Amino acid sequence: MLEWAWSGGKPLGELRYESGELAAEIFGLVICQYDESEAIYLFSCDANCKAE
């Protein structure tokens, strides 16, 4: 993991369908990179994310 962010009670942002309808609210972001790889991955999650 390179970086992470958790917003708490207020979403960091939203994802919307092309119609404008709300698809999801984003509360957490994680930026990851595998060892020996140049690819970088971005993961997002809703308010129900759990770190285990």
N, CA, C and O atoms as a Tinker XYZ file with bonds, in Angstrom:
   208  protein
     1  N      0.843000   -1.166000    0.000000    73     2
     2  CA     0.000000    0.000000    0.000000    64     1     3
     3  C      0.892000    1.234000    0.000000    63     2     4     5
     4  O      1.840000    1.333000    0.779000    81     3
     5  N      0.576000    2.165000   -0.880000    73     3     6
     6  CA     1.329000    3.408000   -0.953000    64     5     7
     7  C      0.693000    4.503000   -0.101000    63     6     8     9
     8  O      1.381000    5.175000    0.668000    81     7
     9  N     -0.601000    4.677000   -0.236000    73     7    10
    10  CA    -1.324000    5.719000    0.489000    64     9    11
    11  C     -2.755000    5.264000    0.727000    63    10    12    13
    12  O     -3.274000    4.420000   -0.004000    81    11
    13  N     -3.391000    5.823000    1.749000    73    11    14
    14  CA    -4.796000    5.544000    1.995000    64    13    15
    15  C     -5.451000    6.769000    2.624000    63    14    16    17
    16  O     -4.783000    7.620000    3.212000    81    15
    17  N     -6.761000    6.835000    2.488000    73    15    18
    18  CA    -7.527000    7.926000    3.085000    64    17    19
    19  C     -8.898000    7.397000    3.479000    63    18    20    21
    20  O     -9.494000    6.597000    2.757000    81    19
    21  N     -9.399000    7.848000    4.628000    73    19    22
    22  CA   -10.746000    7.511000    5.091000    64    21    23
    23  C    -11.414000    8.806000    5.514000    63    22    24    25
    24  O    -10.841000    9.589000    6.271000    81    23
    25  N    -12.603000    9.027000    5.033000    73    23    26
    26  CA   -13.258000   10.312000    5.261000    64    25    27
    27  C    -14.001000   10.406000    6.584000    63    26    28    29
    28  O    -14.239000   11.510000    7.072000    81    27
    29  N    -14.369000    9.293000    7.167000    73    27    30
    30  CA   -15.171000    9.334000    8.385000    64    29    31
    31  C    -16.643000    9.405000    8.043000    63    30    32    33
    32  O    -17.152000    8.542000    7.327000    81    31
    33  N    -17.341000   10.419000    8.540000    73    31    34
    34  CA   -18.782000   10.498000    8.356000    64    33    35
    35  C    -19.256000   11.174000    7.089000    63    34    36    37
    36  O    -20.442000   11.104000    6.767000    81    35
    37  N    -18.369000   11.823000    6.363000    73    35    38
    38  CA   -18.758000   12.547000    5.145000    64    37    39
    39  C    -18.018000   11.954000    3.948000    63    38    40    41
    40  O    -16.800000   11.788000    4.015000    81    39
    41  N    -18.711000   11.628000    2.857000    73    39    42
    42  CA   -18.039000   11.007000    1.707000    64    41    43
    43  C    -16.986000   11.912000    1.060000    63    42    44    45
    44  O    -17.120000   13.135000    1.031000    81    43
    45  N    -15.938000   11.269000    0.545000    73    43    46
    46  CA   -14.904000   11.973000   -0.210000    64    45    47
    47  C    -15.423000   12.398000   -1.580000    63    46    48    49
    48  O    -14.979000   13.402000   -2.137000    81    47
    49  N    -16.355000   11.633000   -2.110000    73    47    50
    50  CA   -16.893000   11.909000   -3.438000    64    49    51
    51  C    -18.007000   10.946000   -3.784000    63    50    52    53
    52  O    -18.448000   10.159000   -2.947000    81    51
    53  N    -18.457000   11.013000   -5.022000    73    51    54
    54  CA   -19.565000   10.191000   -5.497000    64    53    55
    55  C    -19.241000    9.615000   -6.869000    63    54    56    57
    56  O    -18.463000   10.180000   -7.637000    81    55
    57  N    -19.854000    8.486000   -7.148000    73    55    58
    58  CA   -19.859000    7.917000   -8.498000    64    57    59
    59  C    -21.284000    7.995000   -9.000000    63    58    60    61
    60  O    -22.223000    7.656000   -8.280000    81    59
    61  N    -21.447000    8.441000  -10.234000    73    59    62
    62  CA   -22.784000    8.573000  -10.806000    64    61    63
    63  C    -22.866000    7.827000  -12.133000    63    62    64    65
    64  O    -21.891000    7.740000  -12.879000    81    63
    65  N    -24.046000    7.297000  -12.404000    73    63    66
    66  CA   -24.327000    6.692000  -13.698000    64    65    67
    67  C    -24.421000    7.796000  -14.745000    63    66    68    69
    68  O    -24.525000    8.972000  -14.396000    81    67
    69  N    -24.386000    7.432000  -16.005000    73    67    70
    70  CA   -24.506000    8.413000  -17.078000    64    69    71
    71  C    -25.807000    9.196000  -16.980000    63    70    72    73
    72  O    -25.881000   10.341000  -17.427000    81    71
    73  N    -26.825000    8.587000  -16.402000    73    71    74
    74  CA   -28.127000    9.248000  -16.246000    64    73    75
    75  C    -28.098000   10.332000  -15.166000    63    74    76    77
    76  O    -29.015000   11.148000  -15.075000    81    75
    77  N    -27.035000   10.336000  -14.344000    73    75    78
    78  CA   -26.934000   11.293000  -13.247000    64    77    79
    79  C    -27.338000   10.696000  -11.911000    63    78    80    81
    80  O    -27.105000   11.298000  -10.863000    81    79
    81  N    -27.952000    9.500000  -11.942000    73    79    82
    82  CA   -28.363000    8.831000  -10.708000    64    81    83
    83  C    -27.139000    8.430000   -9.884000    63    82    84    85
    84  O    -26.130000    7.989000  -10.435000    81    83
    85  N    -27.233000    8.584000   -8.571000    73    83    86
    86  CA   -26.142000    8.237000   -7.674000    64    85    87
    87  C    -25.896000    6.731000   -7.689000    63    86    88    89
    88  O    -26.814000    5.952000   -7.435000    81    87
    89  N    -24.672000    6.317000   -7.982000    73    87    90
    90  CA   -24.300000    4.902000   -7.984000    64    89    91
    91  C    -23.680000    4.506000   -6.649000    63    90    92    93
    92  O    -23.974000    3.430000   -6.130000    81    91
    93  N    -22.829000    5.359000   -6.087000    73    91    94
    94  CA   -22.170000    5.055000   -4.816000    64    93    95
    95  C    -21.524000    6.305000   -4.252000    63    94    96    97
    96  O    -21.138000    7.212000   -4.990000    81    95
    97  N    -21.412000    6.339000   -2.934000    73    95    98
    98  CA   -20.647000    7.378000   -2.260000    64    97    99
    99  C    -19.315000    6.758000   -1.838000    63    98   100   101
   100  O    -19.280000    5.622000   -1.367000    81    99
   101  N    -18.239000    7.491000   -2.004000    73    99   102
   102  CA   -16.904000    6.986000   -1.696000    64   101   103
   103  C    -16.446000    7.549000   -0.355000    63   102   104   105
   104  O    -16.373000    8.763000   -0.165000    81   103
   105  N    -16.142000    6.647000    0.564000    73   103   106
   106  CA   -15.675000    7.040000    1.890000    64   105   107
   107  C    -14.196000    6.712000    2.095000    63   106   108   109
   108  O    -13.538000    7.321000    2.938000    81   107
   109  N    -13.672000    5.756000    1.331000    73   107   110
   110  CA   -12.279000    5.383000    1.494000    64   109   111
   111  C    -11.577000    5.186000    0.162000    63   110   112   113
   112  O    -12.183000    4.746000   -0.815000    81   111
   113  N    -10.291000    5.517000    0.132000    73   111   114
   114  CA    -9.448000    5.322000   -1.053000    64   113   115
   115  C     -8.134000    4.672000   -0.636000    63   114   116   117
   116  O     -7.579000    4.988000    0.417000    81   115
   117  N     -7.647000    3.768000   -1.467000    73   115   118
   118  CA    -6.344000    3.147000   -1.239000    64   117   119
   119  C     -5.598000    3.128000   -2.562000    63   118   120   121
   120  O     -6.167000    2.769000   -3.593000    81   119
   121  N     -4.333000    3.509000   -2.539000    73   119   122
   122  CA    -3.454000    3.437000   -3.712000    64   121   123
   123  C     -2.417000    2.358000   -3.417000    63   122   124   125
   124  O     -1.705000    2.435000   -2.416000    81   123
   125  N     -2.333000    1.357000   -4.285000    73   123   126
   126  CA    -1.441000    0.212000   -4.075000    64   125   127
   127  C     -0.541000   -0.011000   -5.279000    63   126   128   129
   128  O     -0.842000    0.408000   -6.397000    81   127
   129  N      0.580000   -0.688000   -5.015000    73   127   130
   130  CA     1.499000   -1.078000   -6.073000    64   129   131
   131  C      2.197000   -2.363000   -5.639000    63   130   132   133
   132  O      2.733000   -2.439000   -4.533000    81   131
   133  N      2.190000   -3.363000   -6.503000    73   131   134
   134  CA     2.902000   -4.611000   -6.220000    64   133   135
   135  C      4.400000   -4.381000   -6.325000    63   134   136   137
   136  O      4.859000   -3.572000   -7.131000    81   135
   137  N      5.160000   -5.101000   -5.500000    73   135   138
   138  CA     6.619000   -5.045000   -5.603000    64   137   139
   139  C      7.039000   -5.420000   -7.026000    63   138   140   141
   140  O      6.439000   -6.304000   -7.638000    81   139
   141  N      8.041000   -4.769000   -7.538000    73   139   142
   142  CA     8.594000   -5.059000   -8.872000    64   141   143
   143  C      7.600000   -4.777000  -10.000000    63   142   144   145
   144  O      7.738000   -5.333000  -11.089000    81   143
   145  N      6.611000   -3.930000   -9.761000    73   143   146
   146  CA     5.636000   -3.594000  -10.797000    64   145   147
   147  C      5.569000   -2.079000  -10.951000    63   146   148   149
   148  O      5.717000   -1.341000   -9.977000    81   147
   149  N      5.346000   -1.624000  -12.172000    73   147   150
   150  CA     5.164000   -0.198000  -12.413000    64   149   151
   151  C      3.690000    0.197000  -12.366000    63   150   152   153
   152  O      3.366000    1.383000  -12.315000    81   151
   153  N      2.788000   -0.803000  -12.382000    73   151   154
   154  CA     1.353000   -0.529000  -12.360000    64   153   155
   155  C      0.928000   -0.030000  -10.981000    63   154   156   157
   156  O      1.420000   -0.503000   -9.956000    81   155
   157  N      0.024000    0.913000  -10.974000    73   155   158
   158  CA    -0.529000    1.449000   -9.731000    64   157   159
   159  C     -2.037000    1.236000   -9.767000    63   158   160   161
   160  O     -2.680000    1.465000  -10.791000    81   159
   161  N     -2.594000    0.798000   -8.643000    73   159   162
   162  CA    -4.006000    0.463000   -8.543000    64   161   163
   163  C     -4.697000    1.393000   -7.548000    63   162   164   165
   164  O     -4.135000    1.719000   -6.502000    81   163
   165  N     -5.911000    1.817000   -7.877000    73   163   166
   166  CA    -6.720000    2.659000   -7.012000    64   165   167
   167  C     -7.978000    1.881000   -6.639000    63   166   168   169
   168  O     -8.714000    1.415000   -7.509000    81   167
   169  N     -8.213000    1.748000   -5.347000    73   167   170
   170  CA    -9.401000    1.075000   -4.845000    64   169   171
   171  C    -10.221000    2.086000   -4.053000    63   170   172   173
   172  O     -9.669000    2.947000   -3.367000    81   171
   173  N    -11.533000    1.976000   -4.154000    73   171   174
   174  CA   -12.410000    2.833000   -3.363000    64   173   175
   175  C    -13.429000    1.955000   -2.659000    63   174   176   177
   176  O    -13.684000    0.823000   -3.071000    81   175
   177  N    -14.015000    2.497000   -1.579000    73   175   178
   178  CA   -15.033000    1.728000   -0.880000    64   177   179
   179  C    -16.085000    2.650000   -0.295000    63   178   180   181
   180  O    -15.880000    3.853000   -0.135000    81   179
   181  N    -17.234000    2.034000    0.022000    73   179   182
   182  CA   -18.340000    2.789000    0.599000    64   181   183
   183  C    -18.185000    2.869000    2.122000    63   182   184   185
   184  O    -17.129000    2.522000    2.653000    81   183
   185  N    -19.198000    3.310000    2.807000    73   183   186
   186  CA   -19.135000    3.505000    4.259000    64   185   187
   187  C    -19.051000    2.196000    5.030000    63   186   188   189
   188  O    -18.787000    2.215000    6.232000    81   187
   189  N    -19.270000    1.051000    4.367000    73   187   190
   190  CA   -19.271000   -0.244000    5.038000    64   189   191
   191  C    -17.955000   -0.999000    4.926000    63   190   192   193
   192  O    -17.910000   -2.184000    5.254000    81   191
   193  N    -16.897000   -0.366000    4.480000    73   191   194
   194  CA   -15.591000   -1.027000    4.346000    64   193   195
   195  C    -15.070000   -1.447000    5.712000    63   194   196   197
   196  O    -15.273000   -0.765000    6.716000    81   195
   197  N    -14.396000   -2.581000    5.720000    73   195   198
   198  CA   -13.763000   -3.071000    6.952000    64   197   199
   199  C    -12.356000   -3.519000    6.625000    63   198   200   201
   200  O    -12.143000   -4.254000    5.661000    81   199
   201  N    -11.395000   -3.082000    7.420000    73   199   202
   202  CA   -10.020000   -3.538000    7.268000    64   201   203
   203  C     -9.835000   -4.764000    8.154000    63   202   204   205
   204  O    -10.080000   -4.708000    9.359000    81   203
   205  N     -9.404000   -5.864000    7.556000    73   203   206
   206  CA    -9.176000   -7.089000    8.326000    64   205   207
   207  C     -7.828000   -7.656000    8.010000    63   206   208
   208  O     -7.449000   -8.690000    8.559000    81   207
